[in-house]
Amino acid sequence: MTPPVLTDPEVRRAGLEALSERLGPAGMIRFLRMFDPGRGDYTEERHQWLDQLTLEDIRRSIEVRRTRETK
């Protein structure tokens, strides 16, 4: 038996009820305050800083990290 397909408002309501039951009202509020979906376009931002790196840059970075970890 497959679960019923819920609308977005139904999912939101069910989620808030589950949080409240499990964490209590104060815990639910604390959890919701911690949740941050972020902003911007991560994929685009990632391309902006990664597309500038060369394979040599990456190799050098790995070597520096390995050197630090062995000290």
N, CA, C and O atoms as a CHARMM CRD file, in Angstrom:
* protein
*
  284
    1    1 MET  N      0.84300  -1.18400   0.00000 PROA 1      0.00000
    2    1 MET  CA     0.00000   0.00000   0.00000 PROA 1      0.00000
    3    1 MET  C      0.89000   1.25000   0.00000 PROA 1      0.00000
    4    1 MET  O      1.77200   1.38400   0.84800 PROA 1      0.00000
    5    2 THR  N      0.66500   2.14000  -0.92500 PROA 2      0.00000
    6    2 THR  CA     1.47000   3.35800  -1.01600 PROA 2      0.00000
    7    2 THR  C      0.83700   4.45300  -0.15800 PROA 2      0.00000
    8    2 THR  O     -0.38700   4.53300  -0.04800 PROA 2      0.00000
    9    3 PRO  N      1.67800   5.29900   0.45100 PROA 3      0.00000
   10    3 PRO  CA     1.13700   6.39100   1.26200 PROA 3      0.00000
   11    3 PRO  C      0.42400   7.40300   0.37300 PROA 3      0.00000
   12    3 PRO  O      0.74000   7.52300  -0.81100 PROA 3      0.00000
   13    4 PRO  N     -0.53400   8.13000   0.93800 PROA 4      0.00000
   14    4 PRO  CA    -1.25900   9.11400   0.12700 PROA 4      0.00000
   15    4 PRO  C     -0.33600  10.24700  -0.30200 PROA 4      0.00000
   16    4 PRO  O      0.61600  10.58400   0.40200 PROA 4      0.00000
   17    5 VAL  N     -0.62200  10.82400  -1.44600 PROA 5      0.00000
   18    5 VAL  CA     0.13200  11.97300  -1.92700 PROA 5      0.00000
   19    5 VAL  C     -0.43000  13.20800  -1.22700 PROA 5      0.00000
   20    5 VAL  O     -1.61800  13.51500  -1.32400 PROA 5      0.00000
   21    6 LEU  N      0.45400  13.90500  -0.52400 PROA 6      0.00000
   22    6 LEU  CA     0.02900  15.07800   0.22400 PROA 6      0.00000
   23    6 LEU  C      0.35900  16.35100  -0.53800 PROA 6      0.00000
   24    6 LEU  O      1.33300  16.41000  -1.28800 PROA 6      0.00000
   25    7 THR  N     -0.46000  17.35600  -0.33500 PROA 7      0.00000
   26    7 THR  CA    -0.17000  18.66300  -0.90700 PROA 7      0.00000
   27    7 THR  C      0.94100  19.31000  -0.08100 PROA 7      0.00000
   28    7 THR  O      1.24300  18.84500   1.01800 PROA 7      0.00000
   29    8 ASP  N      1.53900  20.35600  -0.58800 PROA 8      0.00000
   30    8 ASP  CA     2.59400  21.04500   0.15600 PROA 8      0.00000
   31    8 ASP  C      2.09900  21.55500   1.51400 PROA 8      0.00000
   32    8 ASP  O      2.79600  21.37100   2.51200 PROA 8      0.00000
   33    9 PRO  N      0.92400  22.18600   1.58800 PROA 9      0.00000
   34    9 PRO  CA     0.44200  22.61900   2.90800 PROA 9      0.00000
   35    9 PRO  C      0.22000  21.44000   3.86800 PROA 9      0.00000
   36    9 PRO  O      0.45900  21.57600   5.06800 PROA 9      0.00000
   37   10 GLU  N     -0.22800  20.29700   3.36000 PROA 10     0.00000
   38   10 GLU  CA    -0.42500  19.12000   4.20500 PROA 10     0.00000
   39   10 GLU  C      0.91600  18.58500   4.72000 PROA 10     0.00000
   40   10 GLU  O      1.02700  18.18700   5.88000 PROA 10     0.00000
   41   11 VAL  N      1.92100  18.57800   3.85700 PROA 11     0.00000
   42   11 VAL  CA     3.24500  18.12700   4.27100 PROA 11     0.00000
   43   11 VAL  C      3.79500  19.06100   5.34300 PROA 11     0.00000
   44   11 VAL  O      4.36000  18.60800   6.33900 PROA 11     0.00000
   45   12 ARG  N      3.63000  20.35700   5.14000 PROA 12     0.00000
   46   12 ARG  CA     4.11400  21.34000   6.12100 PROA 12     0.00000
   47   12 ARG  C      3.42900  21.13100   7.46800 PROA 12     0.00000
   48   12 ARG  O      4.08800  21.10700   8.50800 PROA 12     0.00000
   49   13 ARG  N      2.12000  20.98300   7.44700 PROA 13     0.00000
   50   13 ARG  CA     1.36100  20.79800   8.68500 PROA 13     0.00000
   51   13 ARG  C      1.78400  19.50500   9.39200 PROA 13     0.00000
   52   13 ARG  O      1.99300  19.49500  10.60500 PROA 13     0.00000
   53   14 ALA  N      1.90900  18.41800   8.62700 PROA 14     0.00000
   54   14 ALA  CA     2.31700  17.13700   9.20600 PROA 14     0.00000
   55   14 ALA  C      3.73100  17.23000   9.78600 PROA 14     0.00000
   56   14 ALA  O      4.00900  16.66600  10.84400 PROA 14     0.00000
   57   15 GLY  N      4.61300  17.93800   9.09500 PROA 15     0.00000
   58   15 GLY  CA     5.97800  18.10300   9.58200 PROA 15     0.00000
   59   15 GLY  C      6.02300  18.88600  10.88300 PROA 15     0.00000
   60   15 GLY  O      6.74400  18.51800  11.81000 PROA 15     0.00000
   61   16 LEU  N      5.25400  19.96200  10.95100 PROA 16     0.00000
   62   16 LEU  CA     5.21800  20.76200  12.18200 PROA 16     0.00000
   63   16 LEU  C      4.62800  19.95300  13.33900 PROA 16     0.00000
   64   16 LEU  O      5.09600  20.04900  14.47300 PROA 16     0.00000
   65   17 GLU  N      3.60800  19.16400  13.04500 PROA 17     0.00000
   66   17 GLU  CA     3.01700  18.31100  14.08300 PROA 17     0.00000
   67   17 GLU  C      4.04000  17.28900  14.58500 PROA 17     0.00000
   68   17 GLU  O      4.15000  17.06100  15.78900 PROA 17     0.00000
   69   18 ALA  N      4.78600  16.67700  13.66900 PROA 18     0.00000
   70   18 ALA  CA     5.79100  15.67900  14.04800 PROA 18     0.00000
   71   18 ALA  C      6.89000  16.32600  14.90000 PROA 18     0.00000
   72   18 ALA  O      7.31400  15.76600  15.91100 PROA 18     0.00000
   73   19 LEU  N      7.34000  17.50100  14.48100 PROA 19     0.00000
   74   19 LEU  CA     8.35400  18.20300  15.26900 PROA 19     0.00000
   75   19 LEU  C      7.84000  18.54400  16.65800 PROA 19     0.00000
   76   19 LEU  O      8.54800  18.36300  17.64900 PROA 19     0.00000
   77   20 SER  N      6.62400  19.03300  16.73000 PROA 20     0.00000
   78   20 SER  CA     6.04700  19.41700  18.00600 PROA 20     0.00000
   79   20 SER  C      5.88000  18.20900  18.91800 PROA 20     0.00000
   80   20 SER  O      6.17000  18.28700  20.11100 PROA 20     0.00000
   81   21 GLU  N      5.41300  17.09300  18.36300 PROA 21     0.00000
   82   21 GLU  CA     5.23400  15.88300  19.16500 PROA 21     0.00000
   83   21 GLU  C      6.57400  15.36200  19.67900 PROA 21     0.00000
   84   21 GLU  O      6.68300  14.95800  20.83600 PROA 21     0.00000
   85   22 ARG  N      7.58000  15.37200  18.83200 PROA 22     0.00000
   86   22 ARG  CA     8.88400  14.80200  19.19500 PROA 22     0.00000
   87   22 ARG  C      9.70900  15.73400  20.08400 PROA 22     0.00000
   88   22 ARG  O     10.35200  15.28400  21.03200 PROA 22     0.00000
   89   23 LEU  N      9.68700  17.03100  19.77500 PROA 23     0.00000
   90   23 LEU  CA    10.55300  17.98600  20.45600 PROA 23     0.00000
   91   23 LEU  C      9.82000  18.87100  21.46200 PROA 23     0.00000
   92   23 LEU  O     10.45400  19.54000  22.27800 PROA 23     0.00000
   93   24 GLY  N      8.51100  18.87800  21.40600 PROA 24     0.00000
   94   24 GLY  CA     7.73400  19.82000  22.21000 PROA 24     0.00000
   95   24 GLY  C      7.71800  21.16800  21.50800 PROA 24     0.00000
   96   24 GLY  O      8.52000  21.41000  20.60600 PROA 24     0.00000
   97   25 PRO  N      6.80400  22.05100  21.92000 PROA 25     0.00000
   98   25 PRO  CA     6.67900  23.34600  21.23600 PROA 25     0.00000
   99   25 PRO  C      7.97400  24.17100  21.25100 PROA 25     0.00000
  100   25 PRO  O      8.35400  24.74300  20.23000 PROA 25     0.00000
  101   26 ALA  N      8.64900  24.23400  22.40000 PROA 26     0.00000
  102   26 ALA  CA     9.87300  25.03500  22.48300 PROA 26     0.00000
  103   26 ALA  C     10.97700  24.43500  21.61200 PROA 26     0.00000
  104   26 ALA  O     11.70300  25.16600  20.93700 PROA 26     0.00000
  105   27 GLY  N     11.10500  23.11100  21.62600 PROA 27     0.00000
  106   27 GLY  CA    12.10800  22.44500  20.79600 PROA 27     0.00000
  107   27 GLY  C     11.82600  22.62800  19.31800 PROA 27     0.00000
  108   27 GLY  O     12.74200  22.80500  18.51500 PROA 27     0.00000
  109   28 MET  N     10.54200  22.58300  18.96500 PROA 28     0.00000
  110   28 MET  CA    10.16500  22.78900  17.56600 PROA 28     0.00000
  111   28 MET  C     10.58100  24.19300  17.12100 PROA 28     0.00000
  112   28 MET  O     11.13700  24.36700  16.03600 PROA 28     0.00000
  113   29 ILE  N     10.31500  25.17500  17.95000 PROA 29     0.00000
  114   29 ILE  CA    10.67600  26.55900  17.60700 PROA 29     0.00000
  115   29 ILE  C     12.18900  26.70500  17.48800 PROA 29     0.00000
  116   29 ILE  O     12.67700  27.36200  16.56800 PROA 29     0.00000
  117   30 ARG  N     12.93700  26.09700  18.41300 PROA 30     0.00000
  118   30 ARG  CA    14.40700  26.15800  18.33400 PROA 30     0.00000
  119   30 ARG  C     14.90200  25.54600  17.03100 PROA 30     0.00000
  120   30 ARG  O     15.77400  26.10200  16.36400 PROA 30     0.00000
  121   31 PHE  N     14.33300  24.38300  16.67000 PROA 31     0.00000
  122   31 PHE  CA    14.73400  23.72400  15.42900 PROA 31     0.00000
  123   31 PHE  C     14.43000  24.61400  14.22800 PROA 31     0.00000
  124   31 PHE  O     15.28400  24.78100  13.35700 PROA 31     0.00000
  125   32 LEU  N     13.26100  25.17300  14.16600 PROA 32     0.00000
  126   32 LEU  CA    12.87800  26.00600  13.02800 PROA 32     0.00000
  127   32 LEU  C     13.76000  27.24900  12.92200 PROA 32     0.00000
  128   32 LEU  O     14.04500  27.71000  11.81700 PROA 32     0.00000
  129   33 ARG  N     14.19100  27.79400  14.05200 PROA 33     0.00000
  130   33 ARG  CA    15.08800  28.95800  14.00800 PROA 33     0.00000
  131   33 ARG  C     16.45100  28.58200  13.46600 PROA 33     0.00000
  132   33 ARG  O     17.11900  29.41200  12.85000 PROA 33     0.00000
  133   34 MET  N     16.88300  27.33500  13.68400 PROA 34     0.00000
  134   34 MET  CA    18.19100  26.88600  13.19200 PROA 34     0.00000
  135   34 MET  C     18.17800  26.58700  11.70700 PROA 34     0.00000
  136   34 MET  O     19.21400  26.65800  11.04600 PROA 34     0.00000
  137   35 PHE  N     17.01200  26.25400  11.18000 PROA 35     0.00000
  138   35 PHE  CA    16.92600  25.86100   9.77500 PROA 35     0.00000
  139   35 PHE  C     17.07000  27.07800   8.88400 PROA 35     0.00000
  140   35 PHE  O     16.33500  28.05600   9.02000 PROA 35     0.00000
  141   36 ASP  N     18.03300  27.00700   7.96300 PROA 36     0.00000
  142   36 ASP  CA    18.25400  28.09000   7.01000 PROA 36     0.00000
  143   36 ASP  C     18.50200  27.46800   5.64600 PROA 36     0.00000
  144   36 ASP  O     19.53500  26.83300   5.43500 PROA 36     0.00000
  145   37 PRO  N     17.57100  27.64200   4.72100 PROA 37     0.00000
  146   37 PRO  CA    17.74300  27.02200   3.40800 PROA 37     0.00000
  147   37 PRO  C     18.85400  27.63700   2.57600 PROA 37     0.00000
  148   37 PRO  O     19.18700  27.11400   1.51300 PROA 37     0.00000
  149   38 GLY  N     19.43100  28.73200   3.03500 PROA 38     0.00000
  150   38 GLY  CA    20.49700  29.37400   2.27800 PROA 38     0.00000
  151   38 GLY  C     19.95100  30.31500   1.22100 PROA 38     0.00000
  152   38 GLY  O     18.74300  30.42100   1.00600 PROA 38     0.00000
  153   39 ARG  N     20.86300  30.97700   0.58400 PROA 39     0.00000
  154   39 ARG  CA    20.45900  31.94600  -0.43900 PROA 39     0.00000
  155   39 ARG  C     21.41000  31.84100  -1.62300 PROA 39     0.00000
  156   39 ARG  O     22.51600  31.31200  -1.51100 PROA 39     0.00000
  157   40 GLY  N     20.96400  32.34400  -2.73000 PROA 40     0.00000
  158   40 GLY  CA    21.81300  32.37400  -3.90700 PROA 40     0.00000
  159   40 GLY  C     21.75200  31.08100  -4.70300 PROA 40     0.00000
  160   40 GLY  O     20.93400  30.19900  -4.44300 PROA 40     0.00000
  161   41 ASP  N     22.63900  30.99900  -5.67400 PROA 41     0.00000
  162   41 ASP  CA    22.71700  29.84600  -6.56400 PROA 41     0.00000
  163   41 ASP  C     24.05600  29.16700  -6.33800 PROA 41     0.00000
  164   41 ASP  O     25.07000  29.57800  -6.90100 PROA 41     0.00000
  165   42 TYR  N     24.06100  28.11600  -5.50500 PROA 42     0.00000
  166   42 TYR  CA    25.30200  27.44800  -5.14000 PROA 42     0.00000
  167   42 TYR  C     26.04900  26.95000  -6.36400 PROA 42     0.00000
  168   42 TYR  O     27.27300  27.06700  -6.43400 PROA 42     0.00000
  169   43 THR  N     25.32900  26.39700  -7.32600 PROA 43     0.00000
  170   43 THR  CA    25.98600  25.84100  -8.51400 PROA 43     0.00000
  171   43 THR  C     26.73400  26.92800  -9.26900 PROA 43     0.00000
  172   43 THR  O     27.87500  26.72400  -9.68400 PROA 43     0.00000
  173   44 GLU  N     26.11000  28.06400  -9.44800 PROA 44     0.00000
  174   44 GLU  CA    26.76000  29.16900 -10.15000 PROA 44     0.00000
  175   44 GLU  C     27.95800  29.68800  -9.36000 PROA 44     0.00000
  176   44 GLU  O     29.02300  29.93300  -9.92800 PROA 44     0.00000
  177   45 GLU  N     27.78300  29.85400  -8.05400 PROA 45     0.00000
  178   45 GLU  CA    28.88100  30.34600  -7.22600 PROA 45     0.00000
  179   45 GLU  C     30.04300  29.36000  -7.22500 PROA 45     0.00000
  180   45 GLU  O     31.20300  29.76900  -7.25600 PROA 45     0.00000
  181   46 ARG  N     29.74100  28.07300  -7.18900 PROA 46     0.00000
  182   46 ARG  CA    30.78600  27.04000  -7.20200 PROA 46     0.00000
  183   46 ARG  C     31.60500  27.13100  -8.49200 PROA 46     0.00000
  184   46 ARG  O     32.83100  27.02000  -8.46900 PROA 46     0.00000
  185   47 HSD  N     30.91800  27.33000  -9.60900 PROA 47     0.00000
  186   47 HSD  CA    31.62500  27.47300 -10.88600 PROA 47     0.00000
  187   47 HSD  C     32.52900  28.70500 -10.87800 PROA 47     0.00000
  188   47 HSD  O     33.62100  28.68100 -11.44500 PROA 47     0.00000
  189   48 GLN  N     32.07300  29.77600 -10.23500 PROA 48     0.00000
  190   48 GLN  CA    32.87100  31.00200 -10.20900 PROA 48     0.00000
  191   48 GLN  C     34.21800  30.78400  -9.54200 PROA 48     0.00000
  192   48 GLN  O     35.22100  31.32600 -10.00600 PROA 48     0.00000
  193   49 TRP  N     34.27000  30.00400  -8.46100 PROA 49     0.00000
  194   49 TRP  CA    35.56100  29.82900  -7.80100 PROA 49     0.00000
  195   49 TRP  C     36.29200  28.57700  -8.22200 PROA 49     0.00000
  196   49 TRP  O     37.51900  28.53500  -8.12400 PROA 49     0.00000
  197   50 LEU  N     35.60100  27.55600  -8.68400 PROA 50     0.00000
  198   50 LEU  CA    36.29900  26.33900  -9.09200 PROA 50     0.00000
  199   50 LEU  C     36.82200  26.39200 -10.52300 PROA 50     0.00000
  200   50 LEU  O     37.86300  25.80800 -10.82500 PROA 50     0.00000
  201   51 ASP  N     36.11200  27.08400 -11.40000 PROA 51     0.00000
  202   51 ASP  CA    36.53900  27.13300 -12.80200 PROA 51     0.00000
  203   51 ASP  C     37.87500  27.85400 -12.98200 PROA 51     0.00000
  204   51 ASP  O     38.53100  27.70800 -14.01400 PROA 51     0.00000
  205   52 GLN  N     38.27400  28.63100 -11.97700 PROA 52     0.00000
  206   52 GLN  CA    39.53100  29.35900 -12.06900 PROA 52     0.00000
  207   52 GLN  C     40.72800  28.50300 -11.66500 PROA 52     0.00000
  208   52 GLN  O     41.87100  28.86800 -11.94100 PROA 52     0.00000
  209   53 LEU  N     40.47500  27.36900 -11.01500 PROA 53     0.00000
  210   53 LEU  CA    41.57200  26.52000 -10.55100 PROA 53     0.00000
  211   53 LEU  C     42.12300  25.65500 -11.67700 PROA 53     0.00000
  212   53 LEU  O     41.38000  25.13500 -12.51000 PROA 53     0.00000
  213   54 THR  N     43.43300  25.51700 -11.67900 PROA 54     0.00000
  214   54 THR  CA    44.06700  24.59700 -12.62100 PROA 54     0.00000
  215   54 THR  C     44.35700  23.29000 -11.88200 PROA 54     0.00000
  216   54 THR  O     44.27300  23.23100 -10.65500 PROA 54     0.00000
  217   55 LEU  N     44.69100  22.26700 -12.62100 PROA 55     0.00000
  218   55 LEU  CA    45.07500  21.00800 -11.99100 PROA 55     0.00000
  219   55 LEU  C     46.30500  21.20400 -11.10900 PROA 55     0.00000
  220   55 LEU  O     46.42400  20.57200 -10.05900 PROA 55     0.00000
  221   56 GLU  N     47.20800  22.06800 -11.52600 PROA 56     0.00000
  222   56 GLU  CA    48.40000  22.35600 -10.72300 PROA 56     0.00000
  223   56 GLU  C     48.02100  23.02600  -9.40300 PROA 56     0.00000
  224   56 GLU  O     48.60900  22.71700  -8.36700 PROA 56     0.00000
  225   57 ASP  N     47.04900  23.93600  -9.42500 PROA 57     0.00000
  226   57 ASP  CA    46.56900  24.56300  -8.18700 PROA 57     0.00000
  227   57 ASP  C     46.02700  23.50900  -7.22400 PROA 57     0.00000
  228   57 ASP  O     46.32400  23.53400  -6.03000 PROA 57     0.00000
  229   58 ILE  N     45.24300  22.59700  -7.74900 PROA 58     0.00000
  230   58 ILE  CA    44.64800  21.53800  -6.92600 PROA 58     0.00000
  231   58 ILE  C     45.73600  20.63100  -6.35500 PROA 58     0.00000
  232   58 ILE  O     45.69700  20.28200  -5.17500 PROA 58     0.00000
  233   59 ARG  N     46.71000  20.24700  -7.18800 PROA 59     0.00000
  234   59 ARG  CA    47.80800  19.39600  -6.74300 PROA 59     0.00000
  235   59 ARG  C     48.58300  20.07400  -5.62000 PROA 59     0.00000
  236   59 ARG  O     48.89900  19.44900  -4.60700 PROA 59     0.00000
  237   60 ARG  N     48.88500  21.35200  -5.80600 PROA 60     0.00000
  238   60 ARG  CA    49.62700  22.10500  -4.79400 PROA 60     0.00000
  239   60 ARG  C     48.84600  22.17200  -3.48000 PROA 60     0.00000
  240   60 ARG  O     49.42200  22.02500  -2.40200 PROA 60     0.00000
  241   61 SER  N     47.56100  22.38900  -3.57200 PROA 61     0.00000
  242   61 SER  CA    46.71100  22.45400  -2.38400 PROA 61     0.00000
  243   61 SER  C     46.71400  21.13000  -1.62600 PROA 61     0.00000
  244   61 SER  O     46.75600  21.11300  -0.39600 PROA 61     0.00000
  245   62 ILE  N     46.66900  20.03500  -2.35400 PROA 62     0.00000
  246   62 ILE  CA    46.72100  18.70300  -1.73000 PROA 62     0.00000
  247   62 ILE  C     48.05600  18.50200  -1.02400 PROA 62     0.00000
  248   62 ILE  O     48.09900  17.99800   0.09900 PROA 62     0.00000
  249   63 GLU  N     49.13200  18.89100  -1.67300 PROA 63     0.00000
  250   63 GLU  CA    50.46000  18.73900  -1.08100 PROA 63     0.00000
  251   63 GLU  C     50.58900  19.56400   0.19800 PROA 63     0.00000
  252   63 GLU  O     51.14500  19.08600   1.18700 PROA 63     0.00000
  253   64 VAL  N     50.08000  20.79900   0.18900 PROA 64     0.00000
  254   64 VAL  CA    50.14000  21.65000   1.38200 PROA 64     0.00000
  255   64 VAL  C     49.35700  21.00700   2.50700 PROA 64     0.00000
  256   64 VAL  O     49.82500  20.97700   3.64500 PROA 64     0.00000
  257   65 ARG  N     48.18600  20.49700   2.21500 PROA 65     0.00000
  258   65 ARG  CA    47.36700  19.85500   3.24000 PROA 65     0.00000
  259   65 ARG  C     48.05300  18.61400   3.80700 PROA 65     0.00000
  260   65 ARG  O     48.04900  18.40100   5.01900 PROA 65     0.00000
  261   66 ARG  N     48.62900  17.81300   2.95100 PROA 66     0.00000
  262   66 ARG  CA    49.32800  16.61500   3.42200 PROA 66     0.00000
  263   66 ARG  C     50.50200  16.97400   4.31600 PROA 66     0.00000
  264   66 ARG  O     50.75400  16.31000   5.32200 PROA 66     0.00000
  265   67 THR  N     51.21200  18.02100   3.94800 PROA 67     0.00000
  266   67 THR  CA    52.35300  18.47200   4.74200 PROA 67     0.00000
  267   67 THR  C     51.88400  18.92000   6.12200 PROA 67     0.00000
  268   67 THR  O     52.51500  18.57600   7.12100 PROA 67     0.00000
  269   68 ARG  N     50.80200  19.67100   6.19800 PROA 68     0.00000
  270   68 ARG  CA    50.26000  20.13400   7.47800 PROA 68     0.00000
  271   68 ARG  C     49.80900  18.96600   8.35300 PROA 68     0.00000
  272   68 ARG  O     50.01000  18.97800   9.56700 PROA 68     0.00000
  273   69 GLU  N     49.20400  17.96700   7.73400 PROA 69     0.00000
  274   69 GLU  CA    48.66200  16.83600   8.49300 PROA 69     0.00000
  275   69 GLU  C     49.75800  15.92700   9.05400 PROA 69     0.00000
  276   69 GLU  O     49.53900  15.23300  10.04700 PROA 69     0.00000
  277   70 THR  N     50.91700  15.92700   8.43400 PROA 70     0.00000
  278   70 THR  CA    51.99600  15.06900   8.91700 PROA 70     0.00000
  279   70 THR  C     52.83200  15.71800  10.01400 PROA 70     0.00000
  280   70 THR  O     53.68900  15.06600  10.61100 PROA 70     0.00000
  281   71 LYS  N     52.59100  16.98600  10.27900 PROA 71     0.00000
  282   71 LYS  CA    53.35900  17.69900  11.31500 PROA 71     0.00000
  283   71 LYS  C     52.76300  17.45800  12.68600 PROA 71     0.00000
  284   71 LYS  O     53.27300  17.97500  13.68000 PROA 71     0.00000
